[in-house]
Amino acid sequence: MSKEKSGAAAEPVKMGSKLKLARNDNQSRRFRLVMLVLGCFLVTMTYLVASKPQGLVRSSFGFGTSMPTPLSGDDVLNGDENGRHSTASGGEDPQNSRASAESNDEKERSLQGEKNAIVVDSTSQEVARTHELTEGEQIHTLERKSSCDLSDERVDICELYGDVRIPGNSSSVLFMESSNNTEHKEAWRVRPYPRKGDETCLREVRELTIRATSEAPRCTVHHNVSAIVFSVSGYTGNIFHDFSDLLVPLFVTARQFDGEVQFVVTDFRRWWINKYRLALRRLSKYPVMDFDGDEEVHCFKQVIVGLRAHQEFQIDPARAPNGYTLIDFTRFIRSTYSLQRETVNNIEDLAARKPRLLIIARKRTRAFTNIGEIVAMAEGLGYEVAVDEANVSSDMAQFARIVNSCDVMMGVHGAGLTNLVFLPPNATIIQIVPWGGLEWMSMLDFGYPAMAMGLKYLQYSITIEESTLTEQYPRDHRVFTDPMSFHGSEFKVVRSTFMKTQNVKLDVNRFKSVLWEALENMIQ
């Protein structure tokens, strides 16, 4: 009996131990389950906080949205080949637009501390919703900025960020501000051609008004790229001004966008656009827009009115985006016209051919009167000589290949020397300076630019005997005795006296040493 009782007593103890173990095991399982659920919750919250903090705040605390309502199908920008999307035939109803805007403003007021900003990026696909502004309308707008620099001695330039509208066939660029902005609406008037102060030039350039406003025509064309507005009037048609006034400044202004920029041209000249179409296509992927002949209202997030221009036919790397230089520009030009030569061959490598000399032969003023003698002398030194000059109707690509094939180029001071942009690096350019104290002008226009392009530069000033001015004035005239006295007058006096009526009869014996020096440059 005692054994039975002892066994019976032991059995409850064993069962109690098992129940206790089972209870502990269940508690452990519940604890692990709770920890697993808590871990999942923490991971989910971490994701929401990191990826959509505004959405978390709204869903957790019941705040209204502070972002614009989604764009309708007609408002969304697409990446078509013109970098724009037309909304002229569709778009949202103006009343719906106002209702949506007012609703957004009510929601906006519940988040007074929150500020929306846009980072300007010419390639960004983010777009701002565009509304037709009416009096008293409250519009949700992105942070915007406008500034015009009128202090530069060569050009006035304006940069606008935000909602910028360009109505075609007008003289206005409109910078949109909300209607409740009571501050003074700024306005600037500029002529977008880099010859500031040259009234003769600028009287042919259309004046544009850049104006801050809250009322403007509704957008009919949206662009998801930046715009550059400039004129092709002024002195265009003269190759020097084509490059100095337009192509070099356009390179400095537009190259940073890597083609994602729209050119908006006022004083549109189709022949000029066609002449330099290869360079324009390399700088912009989109067809050039005729500001004066367009009927649409074009909308951009960034617009530059005017071109960045430094000194004559120069680039100042300290002021240029990305530190661009004239070497970068000439490299761009050689690439644009598919020019093969990137350097001048050493004379030791010329066993199979003669060094090539290009003589730029002007036909009206500052022309060579003894071109045959010059050619014969150069050929006697071992040069293969070509005589040519580009003009307005010349095929730029064909003439560029001719220039690029040469080792030396020479000519009297004038626009034709601008073709030095096509020469290979280390080639030699020889500028013949007419009589009249024009050395400073010659250096400014071509001497300093040539050296900045990586070219060898030689300058030859003619004597009185080499000038045809001796046929017009006696030797004791101040044209010969004191030519610098003319430089105190207006430039047109210098131009009419020494540039328009003077030709050059080169002293081939005296000039021979200059061509020898050009050959020595090739040896070096």
Secondary structure by P-SEA (a helix, b strand, c coil): caaaaaaaaaaaaaaaaaaaaaaaaaaaaaaaaaaaaaaaaaaaaaaaaaccaaaaaaaacccccccccccccccccccccccccccccccccaaaaaaaaaaaaaaaaaaccbbbbbccccccccccccccccccccccccccccccccccccbbbbbbccbbbbbccccbbbbbbcccccccbbbbbbccccccccccccccbbbbbbccccccccccccccbbbbbbbcccccccccccccccaaaaaaccccccccbbbbbccccaaaaaaaaaaaaaaccccccccccccccccccbbbcccccccccccccccccccccaaaaaaaaaaaacccccccccccccccccbbbbbbccccccccccaaaaaaaaaaacccccccccccccaaaaaaaaaaaccbbbbcccccccccccccccbbbbbbbccccaaaaaaaacaaaaaaabbbbbbbbbccccccccccccccccccccccccccccaaaaaaccccccccccccccaaaaaaaaaaaaac
